[in-house]
Amino acid sequence: MKDPMNYIERFCYKHPYFGVKNLMRYVVIANIAFWLLGAVNPVLMSYLSFDPALILRGQVWRLVTFVLYPPSTGLLAFIAFYFYYWIGSTLEQHWGTPQFNIYFFSGVFLTILYGFLMYFITGLSFRLDAQYIYLSMFFSFAALFPNMEVLLFFILPIKIKYLAYIDGAYFLLGVITGSFPANLLPVVAVLNFLIFCGGDLIRRAPRRPSGNTVNFRRESRKIRREQQNRLYTHKCAVCGRTDTEFPDLEFRYCSRCQGYHCFCQDHINNHIHFTE
């Protein structure tokens, strides 16, 4: 089965101007605007969340406004806004505008699809927000930069991968303690994350050795087959383009990245440097 990211990367290469550039800037500005709206009149916030029953009665704006529903009405929401912008803009810089837009809006689409599906199955009236869509971006960030350090509460240095474990525990807690069907929203958000990053996680997973004895003849045949089946010499670590598919494209290795990481001419000077 082919990795769905192959199709997404091909689409992004063919449509380099697809999507909204600096998407998270506009999303966070809208979040702040709705936060101010809620501070002025908290009753108005009830008109923003996703409610399939009310949407089918004509309140179609909820299909958009639920994405911009602020995480809270307190001042701590501004810390969330900051992380939304930082993580989203970094992912867009690493992936490119088209791929990040597809990632973000596919999470929105899956949430809407899940909401209507549960409504038609159960007939229950319930409300959803986009909290887990934003939190799932942190999983993608941690998958790309696991050893990057940030200051927790702007004081304590901690690696991104450990914060991802806390994020995962929060997702699990939401599934266990939440009320059905809203409690399955974390699962929907993780599904979107796995579509985009699952293949890389599987390839990075350590392989358990089958035994202490190596069959050199079998291994040499395996290496020859892999070399014959490898259809390219260079592959860009950002967009995935290869010298086989694009023979006129220039590829280089970045001297500032740790390890050997190849980039095409469009991303050699426009990428997040690998730290390990």
N, C-alpha and C positions, 0 to 999 in steps of 0.2 A: 504494500500500500504506500502510495507516494505521500510525502510530507505536504500538507496543505500550504505550507509556507512557500513551496516552490511556485505555486500558482500565484500567490500574493506578491512575491518578489518579481515575477515576470510582469504582472499587471503594473506594479509600481515603476518598473523600468520603462514600460511602454507609455505610461502616463505620468511623467515626472512632475507635472503641475497640478495633479489631482489633490484635492483637499484644501483645507484652510491653513495657511501658514501661521505659525505662532498660535495655534488653536487654544492652548491652555491659557494664554494671556486673556483672550476674550471670555473663556469659561470662568476664570477666576474673577474678572471684572463683573460678570453677571452674578456670580455667587455673592460678591460683596454688595451689589445692588439689592439683591433679594434679602440679604442679611439686614441691611438698613430698613428695607420695607417691613420685615418682621419686627424690628425694634420699634418702629413707629406704630404699627398696627399688627399685633400677633395673629389676629383673626384671619388676616389675608393669607397667611402661610398655609391655611387649610385648603386654599384653592390652587396650590402649586404641585402637590404630590400626585403620584400616579394612582388612579383609581379607575379600573376598567369599567365598572358600572356607570360611573359619571361620564367617562369618555364616550361611551356608547350613547349617552343621553345628550351629547352635543358639546361637552366641555373638552374639546380636542386639544386645547392649548396645553393640557396636562402631559401630552406626549413629549413636549419640549421642556416645560418648566420643571418637571420632576428631576431632570438632569442637573438643573441649576439650584436645586434645593440645598440650602446651606447645612453643614453637618450639625450645627447647634446655633442657638441664639446668643451664646455667651462670647466673651472675648477670646476664649481658646480657639474659636473657629478661625481666627486669623492665622494661628499657627498651622492649622490644616490647609488654609488657602496658600500659605507660603510653600508647604511641601507639595501640594498639588501642582503648583506652577513649576517648582524646581524639578520635580521628578518628570512631569510631562514634557517640559522643554528639553530636558536631557535625553529622554527617549526619542523625541522628534529629531534632535540633532544626530543621534546615533543611527536611528532607522531611516530617517528622511521623512519629510512631510506626508507623502502619500501613505506610507506604511503605518505611521502613527495615527493618522486619521482613520484608517481602516480598523486599527486595533481599538480605538476609543469608541467609534460608532458601532462596531460589531458588538461590543459590550452593551451599548444602549439597546441595540436591536434584540439581542438575546434576552435582556431584561423585559422589554415590551412583549416579546413573544411568550415568555414564561408567564407574565402577568395575565395575558388574555387566555392562555391555555388553561391555567389554573382556575380562572373565573368560569370558563365554559364547562370545565369538568366538575368543579365543586359548587358553583353557583353562589359562592361566598363573596361578599363585598369587602375588600381590603385595600390598603394603601401601601405603596412602595416608594422608595427613593433610590438615588444613585450612589449611596455611600460605598457599597462594595465595588462598584465600577472603579472608583478612584483608588480604593485600597488595593485592588488587584494590580494596579499599575506598579505598586511597590514590589510585588512579586517579580514582575518583569525587570524592574530596575535591579533588584537583588540578584536575579539570574545573570544579568549582564556584568554587574560590578559587585560581586559578593564581598570583596575585601576592602572596598572603599570605606573610609572612616568618616563619620559625621559626629557632631556634638549633640548628644541627647539633652534636650532642654537647654541647648546652647552652652552646656557645661561639661558633660561627661562624654569622652570619646568612645565610640562603639562602632563596630563593623556593621555594614548594611545587612549581612546575612543573619546576624543575631536579631536585628530588628524585624527581619522577615519571619523568623520563628515566632516572635511575639505577635506579629500580624496574623500568622497562621493560627495561633492559639485563639485570637479574637474571632477569626472566622469560625473555628470549631465551636466556640462558646455561643456564637450566634445561631448555629445550627441546633445546638442542644437546648438552649434556653428560649429561643424565639418561638413565636406562635405560627402554626402552619396557615398558609403556605409561604409567608414572608421569610420563614426561617431557612428556606432552601435558596434564597438569593445568593449567599456565599458560594454555594455549589455552582450556580450559573456563572458567577464572576470567575471562579477558578477554571471552569470549562473554557472561557474565553482566553484566559492566560495560557492554558495548555495548548490551545490551537496555535498560538504564536511562539511559545517557548518550550513546549513539550518535547519536540524533536531534539533541541539542543541539550535539554536535561538528560534525555536518554543516552545521547552520544557521550555526554560527560560522565555518566555513571560508571564507577569502577567495576571492572569485570572480575568475577571470581575465577581464579585458576582452576582448571579441571583436574590437575594432578601435578606431581613433581617432575614427571618424565616428559620430555619434549620429543615429538616425532618430527625430526628435522626434514625428512622427505615430504611429509604432509604439509608442514609449515612453508617450505619453499614453494610447493605447488600453489598454496594459498596466496603467497605474496605475488607470484607471477600472474595469477588470475586477477588479483586486485590491481596490479599495474596495467594489465591489458584492459580491464573494465574502467579504469580511470580515464575519463574523457577530457580532462583538462590538466594544465600544469599550474595555472594561477587562478585563484578565486578571491574576489573582494570580500573582506570580512564584514562589510556594511551592507552592500546591496546584493551580494551573491552572484554577480556577473562573472563569467569565466572567459579565459582566452580562447576557448573553443567556440563558444557562442558569439563572441565579439572579438575576432582576431585583430581588428584595428585598434583596440583599446589598449592603453598603456597601463602596466601594473608595476607597483613598487612595494618595497617593504619599509615599514616605519621604524626608524632608529630609536624613537622615543618610547615605543611600546616595549614592555617586557615580553620576551619570546619572539617568535617569528610570525608576524601577522601581515598578510598581503592586502593591499588596497588598490582600487582602480584610480585612474587619474582624477576622477571627480571627488574622491573621498580621501586621498592621501593627505590632504591638508584640511580636511573637514570631518574629523571623527574624534570620539572619546578615546584617549590612550588606554591600552590594556595595562593593568598593574601587576599581572602575574601570567 
